[in-house]
Amino acid sequence: MMLSLIKRLIIPIPQQLDEADARLALSALLVRLARADHQYDMVEAAEITRILMERYSLDHQSAEELRSEAEAVEAEAPDTVRFTRAIKDAVAFELRAEVVEALWQVVLSDGSRDDSENSLMRLIVSLLGVNDRDSAMARHRVEARLL
């Protein structure tokens, strides 16, 4: 599945992804965001695993395997635009705020916001077609849960 996704992300016009590949694309985007500050740690990895368990109703082992596969895909994928395009194709507009909320969970999971994370987050939100207001509201919901 990983090679299939990478090939489809690399071709000039990516093909529509099936549900499993769309899951992997979102998982890889979560990893990319966690790695944006060059300090991808166990706290962020655990948060990604927790998000995957919750979002896709996976057991811990399955979520860990998906995260591990996503780490490999993220390292090989050429750019963020292709991940977001794949997610836009797979996730209805009205559900993208949930994706943005999951992204904020990763950014805020280690207790600090880095400029590189903020910059990548703004890019991702824009590419997903979510406005700044909805992104800010998603961030506030995550911050409220962390208090």
Contact map, one row per residue, 1 for C-alpha under 8 A:
111110000000000000001000000000000000000000000000000000000000000000000000000000000000000000000000000000000000000000000000000000000000000000000000000
111111000000000000000000000000000000000000000000000000000000000000001000100000000000000000000000000000000000000000000000000000000000000000000000000
111111100000000000000000000000000000000000000000000000000000000000000000000000000000000000000000000000000000000000000000000000000000000000000000000
111111110000000000000000000000000000000000000000000000000000000000000000000000000000000000000000000000000000000000000000000000000000000000000000000
111111111000000010001000100000000000000000000000000000000000000000000000100000000000000000000000000000000000000000000000000000000000000000000000000
011111111100000000000000000000000000000000000000000000000000000000000000100110000000000000000000000000000000000000000000000000000000000000000000000
001111111110000000000000000000000000000000000000000000000000000000000000000000000000000000000000000000000000000000000000000000000000000000000000000
000111111110011000000000000000000000000000000000000000000000000000000000000000000000000000000000000000000000000000000000000000000000000000000000000
000011111110011000000000000000000000000000000000000000000000000000000000000011000110000000000000000000000000000000000000000000000000000000000000000
000001111111010000000000000000000000000000000000000000000000000000000000000011000000000000000000000000000000000000000000000000000000000000000000000
000000111111110000000000000000000000000000000000000000000000000000000000000000000000000000000000000000000000000000000000000000000000000000000000000
000000000111110000000000000000000000000000000000000000000000000000000000000000000000000000000000000000000000000000000000000000000000000000000000000
000000000011111000000000000000000000000000000000000000000000000000000000000000000000000000000000000000000000000000000000000000000000000000000000000
000000011111111100000000000000000000000000000000000000000000000000000000000000000100010000000000000000000000000000000000000000000000000000000000000
000000011000111110000000000000000000000000000000000000000000000000000000000000000000000000000000000000000000000000000000000000000000000000000000000
000000000000011111000000000000000000000000000000000000000000000000000000000000000000010011000000000000000000000000000000000000000000000000000000000
000010000000001111111100000000000000000000000000000000000000000000000000000000000000010011000000000000000000000000000000000000000000000000000000000
000000000000000111111100000000000000000000000000000000000000000000000000000000000000000001000000000000000000000000000000000000000000000000000000000
000000000000000011111110000000000000000000000000000000000000000000000000000000000000000001000000000000000000000000000000000000000000000000000000000
000000000000000011111111000000000000000000000000000000000000000000000000000000000000000000000000000000000000000000000000000000000000000000000000000
100010000000000011111111100000000000000000000000000000000000000000000000000000000000000000000000000000000000000000000000000000000000000000000000000
000000000000000011111111110000000000000000000000000000000000000000000000000000000000011001000000000000000000000000000000000000000000000000000000000
000000000000000000111111111000000000000000000000000000000000000000000000000000000000000000000000000000000000000000000000000000000000000000000000000
000000000000000000011111111100000000000000000000000000000000000001001100000000000000000000000000000000000000000000000000000000000000000000000000000
000010000000000000001111111110000000000000000000000000000000000000000100000000000010011000000000000000000000000000000000000000000000000000000000000
000000000000000000000111111111000000000000000000000000000000000000000000000000000011001000000000000000000000000000000000000000000000000000000000000
000000000000000000000011111111100000000000000001000100000000000001100100000000000000000000000000000000000000000000000000000000000000000000000000000
000000000000000000000001111111110000000000000000000000000000000000100110110000000010000000000000000000000000000000000000000000000000000000000000000
000000000000000000000000111111111000000000000000000000000000000000000000010000010011000000000000000000000000000000000000000000000000000000000000000
000000000000000000000000011111111100000000000001000000000000000000000000000000000000000000000000000001100100000000000000000000000000000000000000000
000000000000000000000000001111111110000000001001000000000000000000100110010000000000000000000000000000000000000000000000000000000000000000000000000
000000000000000000000000000111111111000000000000000000000000000000000000010000000000000000000000000000000000000000000000000000000000000000000000000
000000000000000000000000000011111111000000000000000000000000000000000000000000000000000000000000000000100110000000001001100000000000000000000000000
000000000000000000000000000001111111101100011000000000000000000000000000000000000000000000000000000000000110000000001000000000000000000000000000000
000000000000000000000000000000111111111100000000000000000000000000000000000000000000000000000000000000000000000000000000000000000000000000000000000
000000000000000000000000000000011111111100000000000000000000000000000000000000000000000000000000000000000000000000011001000000000000000000000000000
000000000000000000000000000000000111111100000000000000000000000000000000000000000000000000000000000000000000000001111000000000000000000000000000000
000000000000000000000000000000000011111100000000000000000000000000000000000000000000000000000000000000000000000000000000000000000000000000000000000
000000000000000000000000000000000111111110000000000000000000000000000000000000000000000000000000000000000000000000000000000000000000000000000000000
000000000000000000000000000000000111111111011000000000000000000000000000000000000000000000000000000000000000000000000000000000000000000000000000000
000000000000000000000000000000000000001111111000000000000000000000000000000000000000000000000000000000000000000000000000000000000000000000000000000
000000000000000000000000000000000000000111111100000000000000000000000000000000000000000000000000000000000000000000000000000000000000000000000000000
000000000000000000000000000000000000000011111110000000000000000000000000000000000000000000000000000000000000110000000000000000000000000000000000000
000000000000000000000000000000000100000111111111000000000000000000000000000000000000000000000000000000000100110000000000000000000000000000000000000
000000000000000000000000000000100100000111111111100000000000000000100000000000000000000000000000000000000000000000000000000000000000000000000000000
000000000000000000000000000000000000000001111111110000000000000000000000000000000000000000000000000000000000000000000000000000000000000000000000000
000000000000000000000000000000000000000000111111111000000000000000000000000000000000000000000000000000001100100000000000000000000000000000000000000
000000000000000000000000001001100000000000011111111100000000000000100000000000000000000000000000000000000100000000000000000000000000000000000000000
000000000000000000000000000000000000000000001111111110000001001100100000000000000000000000000000000000000000000000000000000000000000000000000000000
000000000000000000000000000000000000000000000111111111000001001000000000000000000000000000000000000000000000000000000000000000000000000000000000000
000000000000000000000000000000000000000000000011111111100000000000000000000000000000000000000000000001000000000000000000000000000000000000000000000
000000000000000000000000001000000000000000000001111111111100001001100000000000000000000000000000000000000000000000000000000000000000000000000000000
000000000000000000000000000000000000000000000000111111111111001000000000000000000000000000000000000000000000000000000000000000000000000000000000000
000000000000000000000000000000000000000000000000011111111100000000000000000000000000000000000000000000000000000000000000000000000000000000000000000
000000000000000000000000000000000000000000000000001111111100000000000000000000000000000000000000000000000000000000000000000000000000000000000000000
000000000000000000000000000000000000000000000000000111111100000000000000000000000000000000000000000000000000000000000000000000000000000000000000000
000000000000000000000000000000000000000000000000000111111110000000000000000000000000000000000000000000000000000000000000000000000000000000000000000
000000000000000000000000000000000000000000000000000111111111111000000000000000000000000000000000000000000000000000000000000000000000000000000000000
000000000000000000000000000000000000000000000000000010001111111000000000000000000000000000000000000000000000000000000000000000000000000000000000000
000000000000000000000000000000000000000000000000110010000111111100000000000000000000000000000000000000000000000000000000000000000000000000000000000
000000000000000000000000000000000000000000000000000000000111111110000000000000000000000000000000000000000000000000000000000000000000000000000000000
000000000000000000000000000000000000000000000000000000000111111111000000000000000000000000000000000000000000000000000000000000000000000000000000000
000000000000000000000000000000000000000000000000110110000111111111100000000000000000000000000000000000000000000000000000000000000000000000000000000
000000000000000000000000000000000000000000000000100000000001111111110000000000000000000000000000000000000000000000000000000000000000000000000000000
000000000000000000000000000000000000000000000000000000000000111111111000000000000000000000000000000000000000000000000000000000000000000000000000000
000000000000000000000001001000000000000000000000000100000000011111111100000000000000000000000000000000000000000000000000000000000000000000000000000
000000000000000000000000001100100000000000001001100100000000001111111110000000000000000000000000000000000000000000000000000000000000000000000000000
000000000000000000000000000000000000000000000000000000000000000111111111000000000000000000000000000000000000000000000000000000000000000000000000000
010000000000000000000001000000000000000000000000000000000000000011111111100000000000000000000000000000000000000000000000000000000000000000000000000
000000000000000000000001101100100000000000000000000000000000000001111111110000000000000000000000000000000000000000000000000000000000000000000000000
000000000000000000000000000100100000000000000000000000000000000000111111111000000000000000000000000000000000000000000000000000000000000000000000000
000000000000000000000000000000000000000000000000000000000000000000011111111100000000000000000000000000000000000000000000000000000000000000000000000
010011000000000000000000000100000000000000000000000000000000000000001111111110000000000000000000000000000000000000000000000000000000000000000000000
000000000000000000000000000110110000000000000000000000000000000000000111111110000000000000000000000000000000000000000000000000000000000000000000000
000000000000000000000000000000000000000000000000000000000000000000000011111110000000000000000000000000000000000000000000000000000000000000000000000
000001000000000000000000000000000000000000000000000000000000000000000001111111000000000000000000000000000000000000000000000000000000000000000000000
000001001100000000000000000000000000000000000000000000000000000000000000111111110000000000000000000000000000000000000000000000000000000000000000000
000000001100000000000000000000000000000000000000000000000000000000000000000111110100000000000000000000000000000000000000000000000000000000000000000
000000000000000000000000000000000000000000000000000000000000000000000000000011111110000000000000000000000000000000000000000000000000000000000000000
000000000000000000000000000010000000000000000000000000000000000000000000000011111111000000000000000000000000000000000000000100000000000000000000000
000000000000000000000000000000000000000000000000000000000000000000000000000000111111100000000000000000000000000000000000000100100000000000000000000
000000001000010000000000000000000000000000000000000000000000000000000000000001111111110000000000000000000000000000000000000000000000000000000000000
000000001000000000000000110110000000000000000000000000000000000000000000000000111111111000000000000000000000000000000000000000000000000000000000000
000000000000000000000000010010000000000000000000000000000000000000000000000000011111111100000000000000000000000000000000000100110000000000000000000
000000000000000000000000000000000000000000000000000000000000000000000000000000001111111110000000000000000000000000000000000000110000000000000000000
000000000000010110000100100000000000000000000000000000000000000000000000000000000111111111000000000000000000000000000000000000000000000000000000000
000000000000000000000100110000000000000000000000000000000000000000000000000000000011111111100000000000000000000000000000000000010000000000000000000
000000000000000000000000000000000000000000000000000000000000000000000000000000000001111111111001000000000000000000000000000000010000000000000000000
000000000000000110000000000000000000000000000000000000000000000000000000000000000000111111110000000000000000000000000000000000000000000000000000000
000000000000000111100100000000000000000000000000000000000000000000000000000000000000011111110000000000000000000000000000000000000000000000000000000
000000000000000000000000000000000000000000000000000000000000000000000000000000000000001111111011000000000000000000000000000000000000000000000000000
000000000000000000000000000000000000000000000000000000000000000000000000000000000000000111111111000000000000000000000000000000000000000000000000000
000000000000000000000000000000000000000000000000000000000000000000000000000000000000000100111111100000000000000000000000000000001000000000000000000
000000000000000000000000000000000000000000000000000000000000000000000000000000000000000000011111100000000000000000000000000000000000000000000000000
000000000000000000000000000000000000000000000000000000000000000000000000000000000000000000111111111000000000000000000000000000000000000000000000000
000000000000000000000000000000000000000000000000000000000000000000000000000000000000000100111111111100000000000000000000000000010100000000000000000
000000000000000000000000000000000000000000000000000000000000000000000000000000000000000000001111111110000000000000000000000000000100011001000000000
000000000000000000000000000000000000000000000000000000000000000000000000000000000000000000000011111111000000000000000000000000000000000001000000000
000000000000000000000000000000000000000000000000000000000000000000000000000000000000000000000011111111100000000000000000000000000000000000000000000
000000000000000000000000000000000000000000000000000000000000000000000000000000000000000000000001111111110000000000000000000010000000001001000000000
000000000000000000000000000000000000000000000000000000000000000000000000000000000000000000000000111111111000000000000000000000000000001001101100000
000000000000000000000000000001000000000000000000001000000000000000000000000000000000000000000000011111111100000000000000000000000000000000000000000
000000000000000000000000000001001000000000000000000000000000000000000000000000000000000000000000001111111110000000000000100000000000000000000000000
000000000000000000000000000000000000000000000000000000000000000000000000000000000000000000000000000111111111000000000000000000000000000001100100000
000000000000000000000000000000000000000000000010000000000000000000000000000000000000000000000000000011111111100000000000000000000000000000100100000
000000000000000000000000000001001100000000010011000000000000000000000000000000000000000000000000000001111111110000000000000000000000000000000000000
000000000000000000000000000000001100000000000000000000000000000000000000000000000000000000000000000000111111110110001000000000000000000000000000000
000000000000000000000000000000000000000000000000000000000000000000000000000000000000000000000000000000011111111110000000000000000000000000000110000
000000000000000000000000000000000000000000110010000000000000000000000000000000000000000000000000000000001111111100000000000000000000000000000000000
000000000000000000000000000000000000000000110000000000000000000000000000000000000000000000000000000000000111111100000000000000000000000000000000000
000000000000000000000000000000000000000000000000000000000000000000000000000000000000000000000000000000000001111110000000000000000000000000000000000
000000000000000000000000000000000000000000000000000000000000000000000000000000000000000000000000000000000011111111000000000000000000000000000000000
000000000000000000000000000000000000000000000000000000000000000000000000000000000000000000000000000000000011001111101100000000000000000000000000000
000000000000000000000000000000000000100000000000000000000000000000000000000000000000000000000000000000000000000111111100000000000000000000000000000
000000000000000000000000000000000000100000000000000000000000000000000000000000000000000000000000000000000000000011111110000000000000000000000000000
000000000000000000000000000000000001100000000000000000000000000000000000000000000000000000000000000000000000000001111111000000000000000000000000000
000000000000000000000000000000001101100000000000000000000000000000000000000000000000000000000000000000000010000011111111100000000000000000000000000
000000000000000000000000000000000000000000000000000000000000000000000000000000000000000000000000000000000000000011111111110000000000000000000000000
000000000000000000000000000000000000000000000000000000000000000000000000000000000000000000000000000000000000000000111111111000000000000000000000000
000000000000000000000000000000001001000000000000000000000000000000000000000000000000000000000000000000000000000000011111111100000000000000000000000
000000000000000000000000000000001000000000000000000000000000000000000000000000000000000000000000000000100000000000001111111110000000000000000000000
000000000000000000000000000000000000000000000000000000000000000000000000000000000000000000000000000000000000000000000111111111000000000000000000000
000000000000000000000000000000000000000000000000000000000000000000000000000000000000000000000000000000000000000000000011111111100000000000000000000
000000000000000000000000000000000000000000000000000000000000000000000000000000011001000000000000000000000000000000000001111111110000000000000000000
000000000000000000000000000000000000000000000000000000000000000000000000000000000000000000000000000100000000000000000000111111111111001000000000000
000000000000000000000000000000000000000000000000000000000000000000000000000000000000000000000000000000000000000000000000011111111111000000000000000
000000000000000000000000000000000000000000000000000000000000000000000000000000001001100000000000000000000000000000000000001111111100000000000000000
000000000000000000000000000000000000000000000000000000000000000000000000000000000001101100000001000000000000000000000000000111111100000000000000000
000000000000000000000000000000000000000000000000000000000000000000000000000000000000000000001000000000000000000000000000000011111110000000000000000
000000000000000000000000000000000000000000000000000000000000000000000000000000000000000000000001100000000000000000000000000011111111011000000000000
000000000000000000000000000000000000000000000000000000000000000000000000000000000000000000000000000000000000000000000000000011001111111000000000000
000000000000000000000000000000000000000000000000000000000000000000000000000000000000000000000000000000000000000000000000000011000111111100000000000
000000000000000000000000000000000000000000000000000000000000000000000000000000000000000000000000000000000000000000000000000000000011111110000000000
000000000000000000000000000000000000000000000000000000000000000000000000000000000000000000000000100000000000000000000000000000000111111111000000000
000000000000000000000000000000000000000000000000000000000000000000000000000000000000000000000000100110000000000000000000000010000111111111100000000
000000000000000000000000000000000000000000000000000000000000000000000000000000000000000000000000000000000000000000000000000000000001111111110000000
000000000000000000000000000000000000000000000000000000000000000000000000000000000000000000000000000000000000000000000000000000000000111111111000000
000000000000000000000000000000000000000000000000000000000000000000000000000000000000000000000000110110010000000000000000000000000000011111111100000
000000000000000000000000000000000000000000000000000000000000000000000000000000000000000000000000000010011000000000000000000000000000001111111110000
000000000000000000000000000000000000000000000000000000000000000000000000000000000000000000000000000000000000000000000000000000000000000111111111000
000000000000000000000000000000000000000000000000000000000000000000000000000000000000000000000000000010000000000000000000000000000000000011111111100
000000000000000000000000000000000000000000000000000000000000000000000000000000000000000000000000000010011001000000000000000000000000000001111111110
000000000000000000000000000000000000000000000000000000000000000000000000000000000000000000000000000000000001000000000000000000000000000000111111111
000000000000000000000000000000000000000000000000000000000000000000000000000000000000000000000000000000000000000000000000000000000000000000011111111
000000000000000000000000000000000000000000000000000000000000000000000000000000000000000000000000000000000000000000000000000000000000000000001111111
000000000000000000000000000000000000000000000000000000000000000000000000000000000000000000000000000000000000000000000000000000000000000000000111111
000000000000000000000000000000000000000000000000000000000000000000000000000000000000000000000000000000000000000000000000000000000000000000000011111
